[in-house]
Each structure stands twice: as C-alpha cells, then as structure tokens.
Amino acid sequence: MRMNAGPVVKDVVLVGAGHAHVAVLRNFGMTPLPGVRLTLITREVDTPYSGMLPGHIAGHYAADEIHIDTGPLARFAGARLYQDEVVGLDVAGRRVICRDRPPVPYDIVSLDIGSRPNTADIPGAAEHALPVKPIDGFLPRFAALRARVLAGTSRHVLLVGAGAGGVELLLATEHRLRREVADPAALRFTLVAGSGGVLPGFPAALRARFRAVLAARGIAVEAGARVAAVEAGAITLSDGRRIAADEILWTTQAAPAAWLAETGLALDERGFLRVDAMLRATGREDVFAAGDTIAFDPAPIPRSGVYAVRAGPVLADNIRATLTGGALRPYRPQRDALYLISTGDPHAVGTRNGLVLGGRWVWRWKDWIDRRFMRRFRDLPAMPGAASGPAAGPASPLADKAALRDISAIAMRCGGCGAKVGATVLSRALGAIAPFPRPEVLVGLAAPDDAAVVDTGGPRLSVQTVDYFRAIVDDPWRFGMIAANHALGDIYAMGGEPQTALAIATVPYGLEAKVEADLSAMMDGANAVLREAGCALVGGHTSEGAELSLGFAVNGLVARDAFLRKGGLRPGDALVLTKPIGTGTLLAADMRGLARARWVQAAIRHMCVSNRRAAEVLAHHDVSAATDVTGFGLLGHLVEMTRASEVDARLILDRIPVLDGARESVGRGVFSSLQPQNVRLRRAVRDLDRAQALSDYPLLFDPQTAGGLLASVPAARAEACIAALHEAGYAAASVIGHVLARSDALEPIVLVPSEPAARPAAREAVPA
Ligand SMILES: Cc1cc2nc3c(=O)[nH]c(=O)nc-3n(C[C@H](O)[C@H](O)[C@H](O)COP(=O)(O)OP(=O)(O)OC[C@H]3O[C@@H](n4cnc5c(N)ncnc54)[C@H](O)[C@@H]3O)c2cc1C
C-alpha cells in the first residue's frame, strides 16, 4: 500500500487520466509535496494516447504501446488510483461524486476528462453511429467492425467528420482492412466532410495534399452538406442525399461531459468548463481543469492533445502554488502547433506556420516524437522514497499553517507506536497456554479450523472467527470490502451463515476531517459486504495507530449436522477452487510500481467478490470439506486439509486459475513477504525436484487475501458444481485436482502439470 509517511494535510483529486494529468502525476512524483495526498480517479486505468491511435488502427502499434499504464505512474507519484467514473462534483461540499464508490473529498480538484464526439444534435447518431471517443470504448467496437469486414458482412465503411482525427482514422482503417481482406477492391470507404470540406482550418497546401491522398486510396469524399440524420445502415445529408453504409464511424465536433452542467461552475455556451489563464475554473481557487474539457477564457484554443500536453506542467505548477501559497503562472498556448497527420501506410504529412512537408520520413519523425512522449510515463526514474515523501511539519511549504500546527501536535502523540507481534511468536505463546476446557467448545484451539464452533444450546451451533490486517490497497473503500470478505470467508468455509460482526479499526494519526473521511469510506465498503451477506454490524472498537487497519470478529450460525471441517476430504473427490490465485505477488509488484494497473484492479475486484454464493453452490453439491484460501497460500491450506483428513491429494497445475499478471510478476521474482515462510511447506510435495521445475509452482505458495474456497465435492458432481459456480459469477472456478487415498509416501501432495481428462476448465474472466 502506498501511504504518505506523514499525516495528510491536503487532498488533491485528479479526475481523468488525460494528457495533462499524466504530466501532473509525473511532476509530483519527481518533486513530492509533503503532506499532500494525490488521488487519481479515472474511468480507464490504461489511458490511450490519441496521437498513436491511428497507428494502432493501421496495425503499426500493439494496444499496450499506445496506452499509458496509470498503475506504475500513480505509484511513482504516491497517488491513490481509483478506477471509477465521475458523475458529478459537489463544489460546495468539495466532494467528487462517483458512479460506484462513496463521494471523494478534496481540497483541490482538477478535471482532465477529455471530450466525446457530439452525437446528441443529430437524430439517430447516438443509436446508429460508432463514436471514436471514448477511445477505450471504440477499440473493442472497432475490433468487431473489423471482424464483420473480414467475414464479408460489412463492405462499406463511412466516417463522419473530416478533422485531423477523422481523416487519419479513416486512412488507417482503409490501410488495415484492404490489406486483410481477400478482395480489397470490394471494399468501399467514404469520408463525410460537411460544409467545411476536408481538414477545415488547415493550410490550403495540406488540404490539397490530403484530398489527393484520399482520391489515390479510393476514398470517396462527400462535402458541402451536413449530416441531418442517421439510421441503421445509412445517413441523410442536409441537402437530402442519402448514403447507405454498413459501418458508420463518428468523429465530429467535440462535446463536453453532460454532468458539468449540474456542478454550478461557469460553462461556455456549449457546456465546456470555463477556465482562466491559470487553468482555474472561473471564480474558483480550488477547481482546476485542462485539455478538451475546457473553454479557455483568454482565447479559444483547439481541442487537440497537443494543447492538453502543454497545459500539464502549468497545471502541476499552479496546483502546487495554490497549496504552498506561491504565485500562479498563466498558461500560454502556442499560437501554431506542429501537426503531423499520418496516412496509415505509414507516411505522414506535417504542417507548422503554413509550411507543409510529407513522406515516409515524416512518419518516422512522428513515430520518434510519440514514442519519446510515451517513454516519459513508462520509463520512470527510480526515486527512492519519493512516493512517500517526508512528513509534513511546521517547516513544510504548505500554506495552511493552522493545519500544520495540528499535525505537529499529532506527531508528538504518535511517537513509538506500531509494535507488532509476529505470527510465530503468537503461535508459540498460544501453544504454551491451556484454554479453559468448556464442553460447549466443539472446535477450538485443541484442533483449530477456519473458525471456532461453540454449542450455545440453541438449534444451531455458533461459528466464531476474527481477522484483522493492515490496508493492503490504498483505497479505504475497497479495503473495507476486502477486509469484510476476508473475515466472512472463515464462516463460509465452515458451512455457516454470518450473523453479526464487530469491527476493529485502526486509523492513522491525522487531521480529524481526513481521518473521518478514510474511516467512513472504509466502513462504507465493509458494511456493503456485510449487508449483502445478511450480517449485522453490531459494534466495534477504533483506535489510532501507525497504519490503516481493519478486522472483524464475526459470529455465524451453522446447523448441528452441517458444519464443515478441513478434515472431511474423501478419497476420489474432486478438489474445487472458486477464485483465481495470485493476489500476493500482484500486490507486492504494485507496491514496487511493477504491476499493470489493469492487473491490480482486476485482483482487487476478485478480492471484493463474496464467497457467499460459492458456499451455497458447494452445499448443493454434497461438499464434504472446505477452507478459504488465505495467508498460507493454496498449498499451505491444502496441506492443512490433507493432514486433518489423513489423505493425499493431486494438484493439476494447468487447472489452477491464476490472476492476470501474476505469472509475469512471479517471473520477475516479485513475491509477497510471506512467500518464504509458505515455501517451507514444499516438504509436503512429492518428487520435489521435478515439481519445482513446473511452471506456476511458486504460485502455490502465494499468500491470498480474501481468496476463494477450496472444497471437495464428489467427482460425479464436479462438472455440475463448476457449471453452477460459473453461473453464480465465479467464472474462474475450476476442478484443480483430486483427493487420493493415503499412501506410504511421506509427502501428501502430488503435482502434475496437466491431465488430459475432459473436466470443465477455468474460464478467464474478471468480475465487473
Ligand atoms: C482518431 C483521433 C486521433 C487524434 N489524434 C490526435 C493527434 O495526433 N494529436 C493531437 O494533438 N490530438 C489528437 N486527437 C485529439 C485528442 O484525442 C484530444 O484532443 C485529446 O485526447 C484530449 O486530451 P484530454 O487530456 O483532454 O483528454 P483525454 O485524452 O480524452 O483523456 C480523458 C481521460 O479522462 C477519463 N475520463 C473521462 N471521463 C471521465 C469520468 N467521467 N470519470 C473519470 N474519468 C474520466 C478517461 O478515461 C481518460 O483517461 C485525436 C483525436 C482522435 C479522435
């Protein structure tokens, strides 16, 4: 988890990972500001660089080459990364309103959310045209378009909008598709240019050049009239002409996000956010913005990535200056930007100050500029300790001196805290004590299981468990969900139903408002999970400490004859795992800035999936033993089960579902700090030398947080059980091995790389 070393004094929330904000993140990573916490909220964690999009469509770049991965960048900046869509801004309450998560408080907010093609004004456009933005929505749809063209069901591709983006995109599409189909001459392409013609606003020489390129490539240009309506498979122009097409792409004039209109901020007549020369929303000192989403008050500027990129350093400096009480500087957009427009093949034509140059070398030049830009956000300099930065103190440059005085007082209070008791120490200490032997304790320390079981005299038995750990992700809301799921997992593993929970929380020392915001978000996430489980949160205890931590003491109920033990494995049964493994290595890689944001976000989503429905499905399929896979890793928990059941087990490595990125992370030698402890259990593996050479072997020891259930079900019911688990949303659930009768061998676990039998395999999927 990325934590500021000191208390947070100011929260800066960046909305959207647009071209300006990536520069702000890099800037704060290079020069952290003590006491300032950055949070990036973005809909897509892989943010596309539009300059390379046509090159990707044309087939010159892979998808990862044209995206900036916000995970390592946010880590570099010491920023929290929240993947969500912002749907509003409570300017009076200084809160960002998100689609999924609770509002995120800010001291300063900055918007760099881009724009989208305007489909609202043309009847039918929103329903029947494919907008190019947001680009990440466009890419899968373009892949579907391409598949239709390759299958021969689409032949005529029409693009509306003849600005630089539209022209480049259609040329790239034509280049790609004509090379891929068997009969290139059968394809038709049309550019609908409107009354301004091709590339309006550009020098005449450039426009003439592109008209010639389009003609040479057999792309029809329809100019002189605007699109009046769109229907399925056709457009109608304002002069009455109707043009039929199989595919209609849309890249017309940009439109702003609709929710800006609800914020009360000053907007221009088209709904873009008005900003002053310092990139502040008109009349506000706490709201900044840059990129396509702004209407720049001093003078109109084009909506182009170049201007968003150039605004980035000014935006960073002005946010910093506002926090430190320094002088802000104006953004001075360049009068004439260099435009390099590619023709797909790969050639490009460039223009600046009226000069026009073209050729293959211009493409190479553009490619060099674009790759250099991407490297700035990919090859981040090693900055030891940069992300955490020194704690804010009285000498801090922050302008809010009252808050800094409060922080100094807190710093004195928290000296010397944070001592922890190690797991080995704990088990030794517990081994030395003799708990009072109450007859009601059916499962306790004498034969520990996932949870204790106590006979309270009622019709059902009481299942009791406690879990507590420090924040493993830097998002308190998600962490609350994960902690609750982790604690409930023990109840489900015992076949129980959660009833009540008591929370134990530690919050870091800090300003009251900041502490309250984190605690509220964390408890909001936790309570959502508990509510969904039908588990009442009935109380708890909160204290201050060095790190954000959360745990739950959970009580559950289980029918007297239905509680599951680890010792219930039956030879011949199938071993079922309900969730993929790999959270330990991925979280470790994330801490080191080595994990892709999409891997980490997917792992977080998996940790937020409850085991409740899985437990129900297992119960319907005659489950005889279960455990939740957590800190000891898959192998450690399986060994606990085989020992208690006095059986052996075979694991089939290629059946074990693994989170995206976990193999890459292990391949780079990145492991959780618990891994070495877990690896000691390798002595339970038969034929170790051979087993160690198998791929995925290290992942067996990877400690899991809020992992899935490992359970045994009769082999005859395994297929139906897996189908039901998939149906219930556990898309990665898989039969990962079998229970064997106990052999003479000392080692109970046999590892095999694969097994040919036709059993349902794990499907690769991530919960929404
Ligand atoms: C085909 C095409 C080619 C282009 N080529 C070029 C070019 O070569 N050079 C050039 O200068 N310009 C080019 N442009 C224009 C360029 O795309 C835009 O001007 C530029 O992307 C604007 O950058 P931005 O920072 O404003 O926003 P964007 O780059 O669009 O980034 C917006 C970010 O905000 C996030 N976001 C959006 N809404 C929300 C929300 N509600 N909540 C949370 N996150 C949100 C998105 O996920 C994204 O990360 C091209 C455009 C197109 C369509």
The ligand as a MOL file (V3000), in Angstrom:
LIG
                    3D

  0  0  0     0  0            999 V3000
M  V30 BEGIN CTAB
M  V30 COUNTS 53 58 0 0 0
M  V30 BEGIN ATOM
M  V30 1 C -8.7260 9.4870 -34.0230 0
M  V30 2 C -8.1860 10.6460 -33.2720 0
M  V30 3 C -6.8590 10.9930 -33.4430 0
M  V30 4 C -6.3270 12.0740 -32.7810 0
M  V30 5 N -5.0390 12.3910 -32.9910 0
M  V30 6 C -4.5030 13.4350 -32.3730 0
M  V30 7 C -3.1510 13.7790 -32.5820 0
M  V30 8 O -2.4300 13.1410 -33.3350 0
M  V30 9 N -2.6560 14.8480 -31.9310 0
M  V30 10 C -3.4280 15.5740 -31.0770 0
M  V30 11 O -2.9220 16.5550 -30.5170 0
M  V30 12 N -4.7030 15.2980 -30.8680 0
M  V30 13 C -5.2770 14.2360 -31.4820 0
M  V30 14 N -6.5940 13.9540 -31.2760 0
M  V30 15 C -7.3670 14.7670 -30.3210 0
M  V30 16 C -7.1150 14.2430 -28.9180 0
M  V30 17 O -7.6390 12.9510 -28.8210 0
M  V30 18 C -7.7350 15.0380 -27.8060 0
M  V30 19 O -7.5990 16.3860 -28.0270 0
M  V30 20 C -7.0510 14.6810 -26.5010 0
M  V30 21 O -7.2050 13.3110 -26.2420 0
M  V30 22 C -7.6160 15.4470 -25.3650 0
M  V30 23 O -6.8880 15.1070 -24.2220 0
M  V30 24 P -7.5140 15.2940 -22.7920 0
M  V30 25 O -6.3770 15.2810 -21.8610 0
M  V30 26 O -8.4030 16.4620 -22.7680 0
M  V30 27 O -8.4560 14.0300 -22.5650 0
M  V30 28 P -8.3230 12.5110 -22.9470 0
M  V30 29 O -7.0240 12.1940 -23.5370 0
M  V30 30 O -9.5590 12.1810 -23.7350 0
M  V30 31 O -8.3980 11.7920 -21.5390 0
M  V30 32 C -9.5480 11.8140 -20.7590 0
M  V30 33 C -9.3520 10.9030 -19.5630 0
M  V30 34 O -10.3970 11.1060 -18.6560 0
M  V30 35 C -11.0030 9.8700 -18.3130 0
M  V30 36 N -12.3980 10.1850 -18.0990 0
M  V30 37 C -13.2690 10.7220 -18.9720 0
M  V30 38 N -14.4480 10.9240 -18.3670 0
M  V30 39 C -14.2980 10.5230 -17.0970 0
M  V30 40 C -15.1510 10.4920 -15.9700 0
M  V30 41 N -16.4120 10.9390 -16.0490 0
M  V30 42 N -14.6960 9.9850 -14.8130 0
M  V30 43 C -13.4250 9.5330 -14.7130 0
M  V30 44 N -12.5700 9.5540 -15.7550 0
M  V30 45 C -13.0000 10.0490 -16.9200 0
M  V30 46 C -10.7420 8.9610 -19.4820 0
M  V30 47 O -10.7690 7.6190 -19.0620 0
M  V30 48 C -9.3370 9.4310 -19.8830 0
M  V30 49 O -8.3870 8.8090 -19.0420 0
M  V30 50 C -7.1520 12.8560 -31.9220 0
M  V30 51 C -8.4720 12.5040 -31.7350 0
M  V30 52 C -8.9960 11.4180 -32.4160 0
M  V30 53 C -10.4360 11.0690 -32.2270 0
M  V30 END ATOM
M  V30 BEGIN BOND
M  V30 1 1 1 2
M  V30 2 1 2 3
M  V30 3 2 2 52
M  V30 4 2 3 4
M  V30 5 1 4 5
M  V30 6 1 4 50
M  V30 7 2 5 6
M  V30 8 1 6 7
M  V30 9 1 6 13
M  V30 10 2 7 8
M  V30 11 1 7 9
M  V30 12 1 9 10
M  V30 13 2 10 11
M  V30 14 1 10 12
M  V30 15 2 12 13
M  V30 16 1 13 14
M  V30 17 1 14 15
M  V30 18 1 14 50
M  V30 19 1 15 16
M  V30 20 1 16 17
M  V30 21 1 16 18
M  V30 22 1 18 19
M  V30 23 1 18 20
M  V30 24 1 20 21
M  V30 25 1 20 22
M  V30 26 1 22 23
M  V30 27 1 23 24
M  V30 28 2 24 25
M  V30 29 1 24 26
M  V30 30 1 24 27
M  V30 31 1 27 28
M  V30 32 2 28 29
M  V30 33 1 28 30
M  V30 34 1 28 31
M  V30 35 1 31 32
M  V30 36 1 32 33
M  V30 37 1 33 34
M  V30 38 1 33 48
M  V30 39 1 34 35
M  V30 40 1 35 36
M  V30 41 1 35 46
M  V30 42 1 36 37
M  V30 43 1 36 45
M  V30 44 2 37 38
M  V30 45 1 38 39
M  V30 46 1 39 40
M  V30 47 2 39 45
M  V30 48 1 40 41
M  V30 49 2 40 42
M  V30 50 1 42 43
M  V30 51 2 43 44
M  V30 52 1 44 45
M  V30 53 1 46 47
M  V30 54 1 46 48
M  V30 55 1 48 49
M  V30 56 2 50 51
M  V30 57 1 51 52
M  V30 58 1 52 53
M  V30 END BOND
M  V30 END CTAB
M  END
